Amino acid sequence: MTVVTEIPLFHGFAPITLDELVGEAALLTRLDRKYVLPAAALPHLLDRMPAGVRALQIDGRRVFGYRSIYFDTAGLDSFHAAAHRRRRRFKVRVRTYLDSGLDFVEVKTRGSRGVTVKERMPYAGDGSDLGPEGRAYAAGVLSGAGIDPHVHDLRPVMATFYRRNTLYVPSTGSRVTIDTGLAWQLADGRTVLMPHSVIVETKSGRVASDVDRLLWSLGHRPASISKYATGLAALRPELPSNHWRPVLRRHFSSL
């Protein structure tokens, strides 16, 4: 679904390889802040990035296609934990890196003080089921986070597609991801898009990164958005969406 095209704006940064990025800023345990910006504001933000910022480059490419298939219980426990801001939130997904064809089962939980913890394992299925190994892995991670997993009940609920550029910020050892071309789709084909906006996400330790401070200086504040939960609320209006309504009104459109 995603057509991956290079965005020339990112070619002004020096490159960083994937091995270098993982070595400098793996950040599987991190504090995430998301910002939803008009696409027209992206060039100004990139022009003012801190000195020394580098862009992830693999085989000459700097933009990469992603697909995430989110799994939830019949009662949508993962969705409702986000919608009601419960302390023990989680997400389970199969993430596909479309350019390389690599697939992973990823489990995200919330640690102390809102820190995101992401754990993952290679996946060899077609996205229709986690498989025995994936379910066992998800059960172990969720149980370790104090969450009753109900992994036997997990089934695919929704897919997201987008393009991603990743920047490394050496001054704070942090990452910034910029997601464009965002689309959310249910199994029946219902789709919503974010055609005129981008999601900028800072991934750092407990302190704000230089890019957070830059965004604040430009008048951008962290937004209440979850790719899974906000997207599902956009596709299924009967679900609770109170604290996502400003984002849904301003940035989402149906296909």
N, C-alpha and C positions, 0 to 999 in steps of 0.2 A: 504493500500500500504506500509506503514511504518512498518517494523519489529523492535520492540523496544528491544534492548539488553543492559544490563548494561555495563558500561565502567569502569574497575577496577581502572583506574587512579584517579577517583573522590572519592574513598573510603578512601583516606588518610586525608580527611577533616572532622572535627567535623560536626555533622548534625545540621540543623535548620529546625523547622517546618514551614508549610505554614503560620500559624497564627503569628508566630514570625517574619517571613520575611515581611509580610504585615505590621505589627506593626512598624518594624524598617525601612523599605525601600519600601513603596508602589510605589512611583515614577511614578504616572500616568502623572505628568508633569515633564519633564526631558530633559537633553541633551544626545542624543544618539551618540555614535561613533562606527562605524563598522570596523572590520578588517578581511581580508580574509587571512588565514594562511594555509600553507601546513599541512595536517593532521600529518605528521611526526614531526612538530614543537610543537605540543600540549603538549607532556610530559614535555619538557623543560620549557615551560611556566608555567605549573601547579606546577612543582617542585620549582619554584621561586616566587610563590604567596606570598603576604604579610602575616605576622603573624596574626593568628586569623580568617582567612577566613573560612567560614562554607558553607556546601553544602545543598541545599534544599533536604529534605527527607520526603516522604509521604508513609506510609504503607511499610516501608523498601525499597522503590525504590528511586533511585536518577536520573534516566533518564526517560523522559516522551515523548510520541509521540504527535505530533501536526499536525493538518490539518487546513489550512486557505483557504477559498474560497473567492476570491477577486471579488468585484462588481465594475462595471464601466458603464459609459454611452455609448450609441451607438457611439459617437465620441471619446471615450476613454479620457475623460477630465482628469481623475485622472492620467492616464499614461502620457499624454502630459504635465501636470503641472510638473511632476517629470523630464521628458526628457528635458524640456526647463527651468528647475530650477525656476519656477515661485514662487513668494513669498507665494501665497495662495495655498498651496498644501494640498491634503487630500487623505485618503484611507478609504474605507469602506469594511469590510470583516466579514464573519462568521467564528469565530475561534472555533475549536473543540479540547478539551483536550481528546485524544483518550483513555487514561487509565481510566478516570472517566466518559466519555460520556457527560461531560458538554459542552454546546454550548453558545456562546455569539455573539451578534452583536457588533462589535467594530468599532469606528470611530476615526481616527487619523488626527489631524490637526497640523499646524505649528504655534507656538506662537511667541512672540517677540524674537529676537536674535537666531532664529533657534531652539528654545525649542520645543520638541514634546509634544503634549497634547493628551492623549488617554482616551476616555470615552467609556463605554460599558454597555450593558443591557443583561439579559438572553434571550435566543432564543430557540424556540421550533419547528422550521421548519426542512426541509430536505436539506437545502442549495441551493435549486433551485430558491428561492425567499426570499426577506427580510420579506415579510408579511406586513400587514398594520401597526402593532406596530413598526416593525423594520424600515420601511420607515419613519414613523412619527418621530421616535427617531433620525434617521440619518438627517432628514430635520432640526430638532431643533438644533442639534449640529453644523451642517454646517452653518446654518444661523447665529448662535451665533458667528461663526468665520469669518463672512463676506463673505461666499461663497454661491453663488447661487446653491442650491442643485440639482435641476432636479431629485429628488429622484424617480419620476415615471418612469424614464428612466434607472434606475440602474438594471443591470442584471449580473449574474455570468459570469466571463470571464476566470478565471484560478484558479487552486488549487495548493497549495504548501504542501509538506509533509516533515517532518524532526523530528529528535530526539533532545531533549534539556536537558542540565544540567544547573542549576542555582546556582551561588555562591553569598554569601553575604560578602561584604567587610566592616567590622565594622569601620575601621579607617576613612572612608569617608562616611559611611552610604549609600553605593551604591551597585548596583547589577552588576553582569557579567553573561551573558548567552553564552553558547557554543553550537552551532547548528551543528549537523553532519547528515550524510545520507540524504542530501538535494535533493529533486526532485520537478520539476515543471511540470504540466500537463494541457493540454487543453481538452475541452470536447470531441474532436475527438480522443483522446488518444495520440496525439503527446506529447513526454516527453523529457525533458533535465535533466541532473544530474550534481552534483558537487562531483564526486566520490573520489577525492584525496585532498579535501580542507575542511576547517571548517570555519564557521563565528563566530567570537568572537565579542560580542557587549557589550560595557560598558554603563550603564544607571546611570547617576549621576545628581547632581545639576549643576550649571553653571561652577564649577571648575573641572579640570581634576582629575580623581581618581588615587589612587596609582597604579591600574592595567594599566591605560593609560600610566603612566610614565614607568612602567615595560615594556610594549609593545614597547614603543619608544626606551628604552635602548637596546632592543633585535633587533632593526632595523625594526620593523613593524610600518607602518603609517596608519591612517584611510583611508579606501577605499571608492570610490564612488560606492555604490551598494544599491539597493532597492530590497527586495525580490520580490515585485510585478513587478515593472517596468523593472528591469534588467532581471528577468525571462521571462517576456512577450516579451522583445526585443530578447532574445535568441530563443524563440519559433516562433516568427514572424519577420524574418529578414527584411521585408519591412518597419518596424517601425524605427524611428530614435534611434540611439544607440551610438552616438559619444563618450560621456564621460564615457560610460561603456565598450568600446571596449577592453581596457587592461584586465579587469576582464573576459569578455566573452571569449577572446582568451586563457587565461591562465587556467581558472578554470572550464568552462562548457563543457559538452560533450553530444551529442544526444544519445537517446536510440534506 
